[in-house]
């Protein structure tokens, strides 16, 4: 037997040894009445695997319902915000509120929002 074959043989034995150890532990837990320990470990392992998936799907669902995309009422650049929150436009610095799935400027009740038009003047001689 050459050296390479003996290394493969010892690597194969280590794999068999680890599976055999796991099988012996399972049989021992079952035979002495400690199956509940093994079952609780399996449930814990399942929860560790399932919880991140559920959290990821839940977060995507919540963001899909609460994330609003629109334009800034001052500068017209695209904005993204959460429903019923106040944010600041990163382009113009205007404070905006998300109401009714639209971005609006926060104003006191009774304030009329107008848009000014620049008119050039000419002098008459």
C-alpha positions as CSV (number, residue, x, y, z in Angstrom):
1,X,0.0,0.0,0.0
2,X,1.4,3.4,-0.9
3,X,1.2,6.5,1.2
4,X,-1.6,8.2,-0.9
5,X,-3.9,5.2,-0.4
6,X,-3.3,5.1,3.3
7,X,-4.2,8.8,3.6
8,X,-7.5,8.2,1.8
9,X,-8.2,5.2,4.0
10,X,-7.6,7.2,7.2
11,X,-9.8,10.1,5.8
12,X,-12.6,7.6,5.1
13,X,-12.3,6.2,8.6
14,X,-12.6,9.6,10.2
15,X,-15.9,10.2,8.3
16,X,-17.2,6.8,9.3
17,X,-16.1,7.4,12.9
18,X,-18.0,10.8,13.1
19,X,-21.2,9.3,11.8
20,X,-20.9,6.3,14.0
21,X,-20.4,8.6,17.0
22,X,-23.6,10.5,16.2
23,X,-25.5,7.2,15.8
24,X,-24.3,5.9,19.1
25,X,-25.3,9.1,20.9
26,X,-28.8,9.0,19.4
27,X,-29.2,5.3,20.4
28,X,-28.0,6.0,23.9
29,X,-30.4,9.0,24.4
30,X,-33.3,6.9,23.2
31,X,-32.4,3.9,25.3
32,X,-32.0,5.6,28.7
33,X,-35.0,7.8,28.3
34,X,-33.3,11.1,27.4
35,X,-35.0,11.3,24.0
36,X,-36.6,14.5,25.1
37,X,-33.2,16.1,25.2
38,X,-32.5,15.1,21.6
39,X,-35.9,16.2,20.5
40,X,-35.5,19.6,22.2
41,X,-32.1,20.0,20.5
42,X,-33.7,19.2,17.2
43,X,-36.5,21.8,17.8
44,X,-33.9,24.4,18.8
45,X,-31.9,23.7,15.7
46,X,-35.1,24.0,13.6
47,X,-35.9,27.3,15.2
48,X,-32.4,28.6,14.5
49,X,-32.9,27.7,10.8
50,X,-36.5,28.9,10.4
51,X,-36.4,32.1,12.4
52,X,-34.2,34.1,10.0
53,X,-36.3,33.1,7.0
54,X,-39.5,34.1,8.7
55,X,-38.0,37.4,9.8
56,X,-36.7,38.1,6.3
57,X,-40.1,37.4,4.7
58,X,-41.9,39.4,7.3
59,X,-39.6,42.4,6.9
60,X,-40.1,42.3,3.1
61,X,-43.9,42.2,3.5
62,X,-43.9,45.1,6.0
63,X,-41.6,47.2,3.8
64,X,-43.8,46.5,0.7
65,X,-46.8,47.8,2.6
66,X,-45.1,50.8,4.3
67,X,-42.4,52.1,1.9
68,X,-43.5,55.0,-0.3
69,X,-41.7,56.2,-3.3
70,X,-42.4,59.6,-4.9
71,X,-40.9,63.0,-5.7
72,X,-40.0,65.9,-3.5
73,X,-42.6,68.7,-3.7
74,X,-39.9,71.4,-3.7
75,X,-37.3,70.1,-6.1
76,X,-38.9,67.2,-7.9
77,X,-36.1,64.7,-7.1
78,X,-37.1,61.1,-6.2
79,X,-37.6,60.3,-2.5
80,X,-38.3,57.2,-0.6
81,X,-39.9,57.2,2.9
82,X,-42.1,55.3,5.3
83,X,-45.8,56.0,5.7
84,X,-46.8,58.7,8.2
85,X,-43.2,59.8,8.9
86,X,-41.3,63.0,8.4
87,X,-38.1,63.0,6.4
88,X,-35.7,65.5,4.8
89,X,-35.0,65.7,1.1
90,X,-31.3,64.9,0.6
91,X,-31.1,67.2,-2.5
92,X,-32.7,70.4,-1.3
93,X,-32.9,70.0,2.5
94,X,-36.7,70.5,2.6
95,X,-38.6,68.8,5.4
96,X,-41.3,66.6,3.9
97,X,-44.1,64.4,5.4
98,X,-45.5,61.3,3.9
99,X,-49.3,61.5,4.0
100,X,-51.8,59.6,1.8
101,X,-49.0,57.9,-0.1
102,X,-47.6,61.3,-1.2
103,X,-44.8,63.6,-0.1
104,X,-46.1,66.9,1.2
105,X,-44.5,69.9,2.9
106,X,-45.4,70.1,6.6
107,X,-47.5,73.2,7.1
108,X,-49.7,74.5,9.9
109,X,-53.5,74.2,9.4
110,X,-54.9,77.1,7.4
111,X,-51.6,77.7,5.5
112,X,-52.1,78.1,1.7
113,X,-49.2,76.8,-0.3
114,X,-48.6,78.8,-3.5
115,X,-46.0,78.6,-6.2
116,X,-44.3,81.9,-7.1
117,X,-43.7,82.8,-10.7
118,X,-40.7,85.0,-11.6
119,X,-41.8,87.8,-13.9
120,X,-39.3,89.9,-15.7
121,X,-40.0,93.6,-15.8
122,X,-39.4,96.1,-18.6
123,X,-39.0,99.8,-18.2
124,X,-41.1,102.1,-20.4
125,X,-39.5,105.3,-21.7
